[in-house]
Amino acid sequence: TLPSPLQVVFLVNSGSEANDLAMLLARVHTQSNNFITLRGGYHGSSQACMGLTSISSWKFDIAPSAAIHPAMCPDVYRGLWGGGRCRDSPVQTTRSCDCHSGECRASEGYLGALQELLRCAVPRRLAAFIAEPIQGVGGVVQYPRGYLRAAVALVRERGGLFISDEVQTGFGRLGSHFWGFETHGVTPDIITMAKGIGNGFPMGAVVTTPEIAASLRDGITFNTFGGSPLACAVGNAVLQVLQEEGLQARAEAVGTALLLQLAGLRDEFQAVGDVRGKGLMVGVDMVASKESREPLPEAQMSQIWEDCREMGLLLGKGGLYGQTFRLKPPLC
């Protein structure tokens, strides 16, 4: 299911381990220590990954192991630019849009902010740009069409690699495609994956090209439990079930129906500001005011969260302000 250049697989035990190894690959291959991330991105909780993560509640006051440059998050609902036709989703924002066909001013605005970051804060040489195809912990944030592909092109002009963090978006969850990067029309240099790869079993992987993998030949990399016979058996079983039971197609059908039903709640209730997502990766952004998009206060969010739990509905929470309910049910 991966493009042909991506042929070398390193097996690890978690998403944090996968992103740690991806950082090492990028640094050794490019001989650069500079990374671009997106504000609101989550990439793990190890010391190295904590630097990539751009949500303060997941950080401790320690020095990062690399030079990290967080770019403006291209959030078409809460960000500076956005409209009603930006997202690859059955549900769009209620923000107005006067873009012409084939044009996305939101994408152009966020790309301009990225270019400004590259001009002002980043050396001429980069290690990598890491991004989730849809931000998970950050609140199921979707980027405007064309943004990610163009951002990767800008990074590659400076010799940087693109790392696609598929820990939450991979393995058919988005429905239309098996991998999140496919929805953006771009091929990564490195892919990291976990969670869905083992269906609850501690397993992760890094996939890259033979050329990039060969950069590690001057040293030894080793993972005690990564790629154990048990882990490989679990991974093979997960892939078999995904294929035999058609779970990717079911994720698209069920997810689209869910999103459209939730959009009806957005239109009915003042506290529901935005509904977004793709397949079975869904976010419901709660607000105190639809006009200002001010997040719903924490006490009210927690009360709704607990009420749902008591009724048997388990929801996740995310977003920079903890204002987004996250729905990521099992693919079944």
C-alpha positions, -999 to +999 in steps of 0.1 A: +000+000+000+030+023+000+047+041-029+076+022-044+105+044-031+094+036+005+108+001+009+128-001+041+109-008+074+122-004+109+100-020+136+097-003+170+072-003+199+053+030+198+047+062+180+072+081+201+099+056+193+090+058+156+092+096+156+125+094+176+140+072+149+126+093+121+143+124+136+176+104+138+173+094+101+166+129+090+194+144+110+220+119+099+209+120+062+207+157+058+234+167+084+210+193+097+195+197+131+166+220+121+130+208+120+098+225+110+066+215+128+031+228+129+016+245+160-009+222+175+009+191+163+015+161+186+043+137+179+050+119+211+062+124+247+099+113+246+125+140+251+131+143+214+095+142+204+085+166+231+103+192+210+083+184+179+050+185+198+036+221+198+010+219+226+022+233+259+003+209+281+025+180+267+058+197+274+082+199+303+107+227+310+137+209+294+158+218+264+148+201+232+173+178+215+170+196+181+163+230+168+125+231+164+106+258+144+068+256+148+049+271+118+015+286+120-012+259+120-033+261+088-066+258+107-094+270+085-119+272+114-099+290+141-070+304+121-065+337+104-077+324+071-104+300+062-135+295+041-164+272+033-147+251+007-112+245+021-114+210+036-113+175+023-143+166+043-181+160+039-186+190+062-171+224+057-168+254+080-195+281+081-170+308+073-177+326+041-156+319+010-152+340-022-124+321-038-126+314-075-124+279-089-090+263-084-080+290-059-077+288-021-067+321-004-065+303+030-039+280+017-020+309+002-021+328+035-007+300+055+020+292+029+030+329+031+034+325+069+055+294+064+077+313+039+081+341+064+093+316+090+118+301+066+131+336+057+134+348+093+141+319+117+154+289+098+189+282+084+192+276+047+195+239+054+167+218+070+165+183+084+128+177+080+092+190+081+070+167+102+032+169+101+001+148+108-021+146+077-049+156+101-039+168+135-052+144+162-045+157+197-046+192+183-083+189+177-088+170+144-076+200+125-077+197+087-056+219+065-068+238+034-065+219+001-031+221-015-013+234+016+006+203+027+019+195-009+031+231-014+046+232+021+066+201+014+079+216-018+092+246+001+110+224+026+125+203-001+139+234-017+161+237+014+172+201+013+147+190+040+127+157+042+090+153+048+080+130+076+043+120+076+032+111+111+005+085+104+001+072+140-035+084+141-045+087+104-030+055+089-044+021+082-076+031+065-091+053+092-097+082+068-118+059+046-110+073+011-073+063+014-053+039+034-027+066+044-034+102+053-006+116+031-024+102+000-053+126+006-028+155+001-013+142-031+022+141-017+047+113-011+067+114+021+104+106+025+097+090+059+065+076+074+059+069+110+031+046+122+018+030+154-016+025+172-036+010+144-007-011+132-011-034+163-048-028+173-038-022+209-005-042+209+026-021+215+039-018+180+052+009+157+072+013+125+093+037+104+093+033+067+117+051+044+137+049+012+168+027+008+189+058+003+178+074+036+180+042+055+216+037+043+226+069+062+227+048+094+254+024+081+281+043+100+266+032+134+243+006+149+206+010+156+188-016+176+155-021+193+152-049+218+115-058+213+107-040+180+100-066+153+097-095+177+079-127+162+048-119+183+047-083+171+050-094+135+022-120+139+000-093+154+008-068+126+000-094+099-032-104+116-043-067+117-036-062+080-055-094+072-086-083+091-085-048+076-086-064+041-109-093+046-136-073+065-134-042+043-128-019+072-115+010+052-146+012+031-167+009+062-148+037+078-157+060+049-194+051+049-199+052+086-177+082+091-195+102+064-229+094+079-216+104+114-202+137+102-234+146+084-255+138+115-232+159+137-234+188+112-271+188+120-263+193+156-240+222+147-268+239+129-292+233+158-271+241+189-252+274+196-225+256+215-214+235+185-191+257+165-176+233+140-178+197+129-149+183+109-130+153+099-128+124+074-137+088+078-137+078+114-115+106+126-140+132+137-139+165+157-166+186+173-154+221+182-174+235+211-178+273+215-192+299+238-200+321+208-203+311+172-196+346+161-163+350+180-154+312+180-144+316+217-139+281+231-165+267+255-152+271+291-135+241+306-161+236+332-189+232+306-167+210+284-160+187+314-197+186+324-207+175+289-178+150+287-189+134+320-226+134+310-217+115+279-196+090+298-225+084+322-247+077+292-222+052+278-205+074+252-168+076+256-152+107+239-117+121+237-108+157+241-083+178+222-075+212+208-052+239+222-080+249+246-094+215+252-124+226+233-128+197+208-145+164+213-126+137+194-144+107+180-122+079+168-142+047+173-128+012+164-128+003+127-154-025+129 
